[in-house]
């Protein structure tokens, strides 16, 4: 394996570990289901960078083939889960359909490897990766209302990620047409290796920035909406309190009516205090 390929795989691994750490942090803070899928996506993507490195250390040809197929398989699986979590920002995603697709992919990859050549299994995984990327960056803009509502200024990083992955897609086609294998694990052309690995490295960085930017944008927007709601509710409570005081000051009120108004004031003051505490926590 060329040293530049090895270095690129190591860089990809650490970038994906960073993405994993960030997604775990968001998952702990928000408990949102989408981050469960995004976290799984980064786990598989990070693991996917390791098999080619290990394949460079073994002599058994069959074991090398298994490791190379495992590389393509894990990266594709990671892309599926990232797609799943990312799409949940903009639209409803059927759990059963996604699980069915993943199961079909797993079974198909295993069958291709066992029945045909390992290169067929890798090619199948590569096609699934490209299809996943097309869906990831093709469907959200079609859902214009949801996309525009949630993407905000994060759209810059969305298109930056799409551009880098598109470049990677084009480079992959050129590499295959020139007869080079998946990943360029046996290639010794520095320029070709750089063109093959720089776009996905930059794309991984852009994806991390996109997810962080998107999440903080949504969190900030949610805080503003909650503050508006709390302010509106607090205004209504203060209006009730003001009206209750005016009624108490009016003459001719019986002791029971005054007591009821007093209880209403007490309840509304407690609600106001609760609202203030929740606003301070934002």
C-alpha positions as CSV (number, residue, x, y, z in Angstrom):
1,X,0.0,0.0,0.0
2,X,1.3,3.5,-0.9
3,X,2.2,5.6,2.1
4,X,-0.1,8.4,0.8
5,X,-3.0,6.0,0.8
6,X,-2.2,4.8,4.3
7,X,-1.9,8.4,5.5
8,X,-5.3,9.3,3.9
9,X,-7.0,6.3,5.6
10,X,-5.6,7.4,9.0
11,X,-6.8,11.0,8.4
12,X,-10.2,9.7,7.4
13,X,-10.4,7.5,10.6
14,X,-9.6,10.4,12.9
15,X,-11.9,12.8,11.2
16,X,-14.7,10.3,11.5
17,X,-13.9,9.7,15.2
18,X,-14.3,13.4,15.7
19,X,-17.7,13.3,14.0
20,X,-18.6,10.3,16.3
21,X,-17.6,12.3,19.4
22,X,-19.7,15.3,18.3
23,X,-22.8,13.2,17.5
24,X,-22.5,11.4,20.8
25,X,-22.4,14.8,22.6
26,X,-25.5,16.0,20.7
27,X,-27.2,12.7,21.5
28,X,-26.5,13.1,25.2
29,X,-27.8,16.6,25.2
30,X,-30.9,16.3,23.0
31,X,-31.8,12.6,23.2
32,X,-33.1,13.1,19.6
33,X,-33.6,9.9,17.7
34,X,-31.8,11.3,14.6
35,X,-28.5,11.4,16.5
36,X,-28.8,7.6,17.3
37,X,-28.6,7.0,13.5
38,X,-26.0,9.6,12.9
39,X,-23.8,8.2,15.7
40,X,-24.1,4.7,14.2
41,X,-23.2,6.2,10.9
42,X,-20.0,7.6,12.2
43,X,-19.2,4.4,14.0
44,X,-19.4,2.4,10.8
45,X,-17.6,5.0,8.8
46,X,-14.7,5.1,11.3
47,X,-14.5,1.3,11.4
48,X,-14.6,1.3,7.6
49,X,-11.2,3.0,7.4
50,X,-9.4,0.3,9.3
51,X,-9.8,-2.9,7.2
52,X,-7.6,-1.7,4.3
53,X,-4.9,-0.8,6.8
54,X,-5.0,-4.3,8.3
55,X,-5.1,-5.8,4.9
56,X,-1.7,-4.3,4.3
57,X,-0.4,-6.4,7.2
58,X,-1.7,-9.8,6.2
59,X,-0.3,-12.2,3.5
60,X,-3.4,-14.5,3.1
61,X,-5.1,-13.5,-0.2
62,X,-8.6,-14.6,0.9
63,X,-8.3,-12.7,4.2
64,X,-7.2,-9.6,2.2
65,X,-10.3,-9.9,0.1
66,X,-12.5,-10.2,3.1
67,X,-11.0,-7.1,4.6
68,X,-11.4,-5.1,1.4
69,X,-15.1,-6.1,1.1
70,X,-15.5,-5.3,4.8
71,X,-14.1,-1.8,4.1
72,X,-16.7,-1.1,1.4
73,X,-19.5,-2.8,3.4
74,X,-18.9,-0.7,6.6
75,X,-18.5,2.6,4.7
76,X,-21.8,1.9,2.8
77,X,-23.6,1.0,6.1
78,X,-22.3,4.2,7.7
79,X,-23.5,6.2,4.7
80,X,-27.0,4.6,5.1
81,X,-27.2,5.5,8.8
82,X,-25.9,9.1,8.2
83,X,-28.5,9.4,5.4
84,X,-31.2,8.2,7.8
85,X,-30.3,10.7,10.5
86,X,-29.8,13.6,8.2
87,X,-33.1,13.2,6.4
88,X,-34.9,13.2,9.7
89,X,-34.1,16.9,10.0
90,X,-36.3,17.6,7.0
91,X,-38.9,14.9,6.6
92,X,-40.4,11.7,8.1
93,X,-38.4,8.6,7.4
94,X,-40.1,5.2,7.6
95,X,-38.2,3.0,10.1
96,X,-39.5,-0.2,8.5
97,X,-38.4,0.8,5.0
98,X,-34.9,1.9,6.1
99,X,-34.4,-1.3,8.1
100,X,-35.6,-3.4,5.1
101,X,-33.2,-1.6,2.8
102,X,-30.3,-2.2,5.2
103,X,-31.2,-5.9,5.5
104,X,-31.4,-6.3,1.7
105,X,-28.0,-4.5,1.4
106,X,-26.4,-6.8,4.0
107,X,-27.8,-10.0,2.5
108,X,-26.9,-8.9,-1.1
109,X,-23.3,-8.0,-0.2
110,X,-22.8,-11.4,1.5
111,X,-24.3,-13.3,-1.4
112,X,-22.2,-11.4,-4.0
113,X,-19.1,-12.1,-2.0
114,X,-19.9,-15.8,-1.6
115,X,-21.3,-16.6,-5.0
116,X,-19.2,-14.3,-7.2
117,X,-15.9,-12.5,-7.0
118,X,-15.0,-10.1,-4.2
119,X,-14.7,-7.3,-6.7
120,X,-18.4,-7.7,-7.5
121,X,-19.3,-7.3,-3.9
122,X,-17.1,-4.1,-3.7
123,X,-18.6,-2.7,-6.9
124,X,-22.1,-3.3,-5.5
125,X,-21.2,-1.5,-2.3
126,X,-19.7,1.4,-4.3
127,X,-22.9,1.7,-6.3
128,X,-25.0,1.7,-3.1
129,X,-22.7,4.5,-1.6
130,X,-23.1,6.7,-4.7
131,X,-26.9,6.1,-4.7
132,X,-27.0,7.0,-1.0
133,X,-25.1,10.2,-1.6
134,X,-27.5,11.2,-4.5
135,X,-30.5,10.6,-2.2
136,X,-28.9,12.4,0.7
137,X,-28.3,15.6,-1.3
138,X,-31.0,15.2,-3.8
139,X,-34.2,14.7,-1.8
140,X,-34.0,17.5,0.8
141,X,-34.0,20.4,-1.7
142,X,-37.0,18.8,-3.5
143,X,-38.9,19.1,-0.2
144,X,-38.6,22.8,-0.5
145,X,-40.8,23.9,2.5
146,X,-39.1,21.7,5.0
147,X,-35.7,22.2,3.5
148,X,-35.8,26.0,3.6
149,X,-37.4,26.0,7.0
150,X,-34.7,24.1,8.7
151,X,-31.5,24.5,6.6
152,X,-31.1,28.2,7.1
153,X,-27.5,29.5,6.7
154,X,-26.3,25.9,7.0
155,X,-27.1,25.7,3.2
156,X,-23.5,26.8,2.5
157,X,-22.1,23.7,4.2
158,X,-24.8,21.5,2.6
159,X,-23.7,22.5,-0.9
160,X,-20.0,22.4,0.0
161,X,-20.5,18.8,1.1
162,X,-22.5,18.0,-2.0
163,X,-19.7,19.6,-4.2
164,X,-16.9,17.6,-2.6
165,X,-18.9,14.3,-2.8
166,X,-19.8,15.0,-6.4
167,X,-16.2,15.5,-7.2
168,X,-15.4,12.2,-5.5
169,X,-18.1,10.5,-7.6
170,X,-16.6,11.8,-10.8
171,X,-13.0,10.9,-9.8
172,X,-14.2,7.4,-8.9
173,X,-15.7,7.0,-12.4
174,X,-12.4,8.1,-14.0
175,X,-10.4,5.8,-11.8
176,X,-12.5,2.8,-12.7
177,X,-12.3,3.6,-16.4
178,X,-8.6,3.7,-16.2
179,X,-8.6,0.2,-14.7
180,X,-7.6,1.0,-11.1
181,X,-9.3,-0.9,-8.2
182,X,-11.5,0.5,-5.5
183,X,-9.6,2.7,-3.0
184,X,-6.4,2.7,-5.0
185,X,-4.9,0.4,-2.4
186,X,-2.4,-1.0,-4.9
187,X,-1.8,2.2,-6.9
188,X,1.4,4.2,-6.8
189,X,0.3,7.4,-8.6
190,X,0.5,10.3,-6.0
191,X,-1.6,12.7,-8.0
192,X,-4.4,10.1,-8.6
193,X,-4.3,9.1,-5.0
194,X,-4.7,12.8,-3.9
195,X,-7.6,13.3,-6.3
196,X,-9.2,10.1,-4.9
197,X,-8.8,10.9,-1.2
198,X,-8.8,14.7,-0.8
199,X,-12.5,15.2,-1.8
200,X,-13.8,12.6,0.7
201,X,-11.6,14.0,3.4
202,X,-12.9,17.5,2.8
203,X,-16.4,16.2,2.4
204,X,-16.2,14.5,5.8
205,X,-15.1,17.7,7.4
206,X,-17.9,19.6,5.7
207,X,-20.4,17.1,6.9
208,X,-19.3,17.5,10.5
209,X,-19.5,21.3,10.2
210,X,-22.9,21.0,8.4
211,X,-24.4,18.9,11.2
212,X,-22.9,21.1,14.0
213,X,-24.1,24.3,12.2
214,X,-27.5,22.9,11.5
215,X,-28.0,21.7,15.0
216,X,-27.0,25.0,16.6
217,X,-29.1,26.9,14.1
218,X,-32.2,24.8,15.0
219,X,-31.4,25.0,18.7
220,X,-31.2,28.8,18.5
221,X,-34.4,29.1,16.5
222,X,-36.2,26.8,19.0
223,X,-35.0,29.0,21.9
224,X,-36.4,32.1,20.3
225,X,-39.7,30.3,19.6
226,X,-39.9,29.1,23.3
227,X,-39.0,32.6,24.5
228,X,-41.8,34.1,22.4
229,X,-44.3,31.4,23.7
230,X,-43.2,32.0,27.3
231,X,-43.4,35.7,27.0
232,X,-46.9,35.4,25.5
233,X,-48.0,33.1,28.3
234,X,-46.4,35.3,31.0
235,X,-48.3,38.3,29.5
236,X,-51.6,36.4,29.8
237,X,-50.8,35.5,33.4
238,X,-50.0,39.1,34.3
239,X,-53.2,40.2,32.6
240,X,-55.3,37.8,34.8
241,X,-53.4,38.9,37.9
242,X,-54.1,42.6,37.1
243,X,-57.8,41.8,36.5
244,X,-58.1,39.9,39.7
245,X,-56.6,42.8,41.7
246,X,-59.1,45.1,40.1
247,X,-62.0,42.8,41.1
248,X,-60.8,42.5,44.7
249,X,-60.6,46.3,45.0
250,X,-64.2,46.6,43.8
251,X,-66.7,47.0,46.6
252,X,-69.5,44.6,47.3
253,X,-67.5,41.4,47.1
254,X,-68.4,38.7,49.5
255,X,-65.7,37.0,51.6
256,X,-66.0,33.7,49.5
257,X,-65.5,35.6,46.3
258,X,-62.5,37.5,47.7
259,X,-61.1,34.2,48.8
260,X,-61.5,32.6,45.4
261,X,-59.8,35.6,43.8
262,X,-57.0,35.3,46.3
263,X,-56.5,31.6,45.3
264,X,-56.6,32.5,41.6
265,X,-53.9,35.2,42.3
266,X,-51.8,32.7,44.2
267,X,-52.0,30.1,41.4
268,X,-51.2,32.7,38.7
269,X,-48.2,34.0,40.7
270,X,-46.9,30.5,40.9
271,X,-47.3,30.0,37.2
272,X,-45.5,33.3,36.5
273,X,-42.6,32.2,38.8
274,X,-42.4,28.9,36.9
275,X,-42.4,30.6,33.5
276,X,-39.6,32.9,34.7
277,X,-37.5,30.0,35.8
278,X,-38.0,28.2,32.5
279,X,-37.0,31.4,30.6
280,X,-33.9,31.8,32.6
281,X,-32.9,28.2,31.7
282,X,-33.0,29.0,28.0
